[in-house]
Amino acid sequence: MIIFRYLTREILLTMAAVAGVLLLVIMGSRFIRYFSNAAEGEIPVDILGTLMLLHLPGFLELILPLAFFLGILLAYGQLYLNSEITVLVACGTSPNRLLQVSLVPATLVALLVGLCSLWLTPTGALQTERLLEDQRSRVDFTTLGPGRFQEFGSGRTAYTEGFSEDGREMRGVFISERQRRSDGTPESVVTRAEAGYQTLDPETGSRFLVLADGERYSVEPGRHQAERLEFDTYAVRLSRAEVAGDPDAVEYATTAALLGDDAPRAQAQLQWRLGMPLMVFILTLLAMPLSRVNPRQGRFAKLLPAIFLHVAYLSLLLATLDAIGRGRFPAALGMWPIHAAFLALGLIMTVRAQRRGMAG
């Protein structure tokens, strides 16, 4: 039990460190992307935290297998460098025993990955799509602050003195934008209105900012004349209808729904979700022989080949997922040959390592 706790602690601590770094990098990249969208007025800032939280299971689904794979490599590599594996073998610990010890934390990681891939990831993806779709239909100027000139999307600069109590109507609106006439001539357009609110055309899905009681000035560069238009009501199209994600897509479907769906895309998605926990055990089998290093080589000697092996494994799964969805590969065969091939590779490497004296 002392050996079991010691090895398990080394593996899990190393995995946690690797997973933390990878998660920080991936979430940071996604956060910058969403923050850029928020700065452009496409989404409000106050939903950034919710969006990142909903994406977390999808990140963990991909990160945890790799982190556990690298955790075994680094943890056992350090044990080899310190000759601790030699001491363990001298005390009667066999290579098969080391593999059994590694499979216990692998089971815990596989359960967590399975929880993400089978339930949390599709649920989070569906909630993300619903949240973004809800924001597309909401007031677009919620990101504007009163008393400041701000970018308003599509090259517009907007200013508002304030909002109504319910936040749905702007007071004292100023909008400056660059446009082109029908003949291609550029012009600057300035619009001022007493009030403004947004509306959605139910037929076309386009969003309009409706301005009330104002003037609109059009100025062409190089000309000493300007066009002035007074209006009681004037509508400015903010955006055309966007093609939203299909909430019934297989990426958002529950695993139970996929089990009863014979469509190729549904079967591909189901095999992907079931294969992620299985991937953890196969990577464990591959990591055991790869972790054996010579003290002169250092613990990172086989890190690069191991990463290439994982990238090849994951890339083949993604390519097969796409091929099955497009009908170019039989769904009945699916991704299982890839898992079988890497499982066979892991068994061969493990047997060869044991024959060469993997643990002494």
Secondary structure as the mmCIF struct_conf table of DSSP 4:
data_model
#
loop_
_struct_conf.conf_type_id
_struct_conf.id
_struct_conf.beg_label_comp_id
_struct_conf.beg_label_asym_id
_struct_conf.beg_label_seq_id
_struct_conf.end_label_comp_id
_struct_conf.end_label_asym_id
_struct_conf.end_label_seq_id
HELX_RH_AL_P HELX_RH_AL_P1 ILE A 2 ALA A 39
TURN_TY1_P TURN_TY1_P1 GLU A 40 GLY A 41
BEND BEND1 GLU A 42 ILE A 43
HELX_RH_3T_P HELX_RH_3T_P1 VAL A 45 ILE A 47
HELX_RH_AL_P HELX_RH_AL_P2 LEU A 48 LEU A 81
TURN_TY1_P TURN_TY1_P2 ASN A 82 SER A 83
HELX_RH_AL_P HELX_RH_AL_P3 GLU A 84 ALA A 90
TURN_TY1_P TURN_TY1_P3 CYS A 91 GLY A 92
HELX_RH_AL_P HELX_RH_AL_P4 PRO A 95 LEU A 115
HELX_RH_PI_P HELX_RH_PI_P1 CYS A 116 LEU A 120
HELX_RH_AL_P HELX_RH_AL_P5 THR A 121 ARG A 136
TURN_TY1_P TURN_TY1_P4 SER A 137 SER A 137
BEND BEND2 ARG A 138 ARG A 138
HELX_RH_3T_P HELX_RH_3T_P2 ASP A 140 THR A 143
TURN_TY1_P TURN_TY1_P5 PRO A 146 GLY A 147
STRN STRN1 GLN A 150 GLU A 151
BEND BEND3 GLY A 153 GLY A 153
TURN_TY1_P TURN_TY1_P6 SER A 154 GLY A 155
STRN STRN2 THR A 157 PHE A 163
TURN_TY1_P TURN_TY1_P7 GLU A 165 ASP A 166
BEND BEND4 GLY A 167 ARG A 168
STRN STRN3 GLU A 169 ARG A 180
TURN_TY1_P TURN_TY1_P8 SER A 182 ASP A 183
BEND BEND5 GLY A 184 GLY A 184
STRN STRN4 PRO A 186 LEU A 200
TURN_TY1_P TURN_TY1_P9 PRO A 202 THR A 204
STRN STRN5 ARG A 207 VAL A 219
TURN_TY1_P TURN_TY1_P10 PRO A 221 GLY A 222
BEND BEND6 HIS A 224 HIS A 224
STRN STRN6 ALA A 226 SER A 239
HELX_LH_PP_P HELX_LH_PP_P1 ARG A 240 GLU A 242
TURN_TY1_P TURN_TY1_P11 PRO A 247 ASP A 248
BEND BEND7 ALA A 249 ALA A 249
TURN_TY1_P TURN_TY1_P12 VAL A 250 TYR A 252
BEND BEND8 ALA A 253 ALA A 253
HELX_RH_AL_P HELX_RH_AL_P6 THR A 255 LEU A 259
TURN_TY1_P TURN_TY1_P13 GLY A 260 GLY A 260
BEND BEND9 ALA A 263 ALA A 263
HELX_RH_AL_P HELX_RH_AL_P7 PRO A 264 LEU A 290
TURN_TY1_P TURN_TY1_P14 SER A 291 SER A 291
TURN_TY1_P TURN_TY1_P15 PRO A 295 GLN A 297
TURN_TY1_P TURN_TY1_P16 ARG A 299 LYS A 302
HELX_RH_AL_P HELX_RH_AL_P8 LEU A 303 GLY A 325
TURN_TY1_P TURN_TY1_P17 ARG A 326 GLY A 327
BEND BEND10 ARG A 328 PHE A 329
TURN_TY1_P TURN_TY1_P18 ALA A 331 MET A 335
HELX_RH_AL_P HELX_RH_AL_P9 TRP A 336 ARG A 355
TURN_TY1_P TURN_TY1_P19 ARG A 356 ALA A 359
#
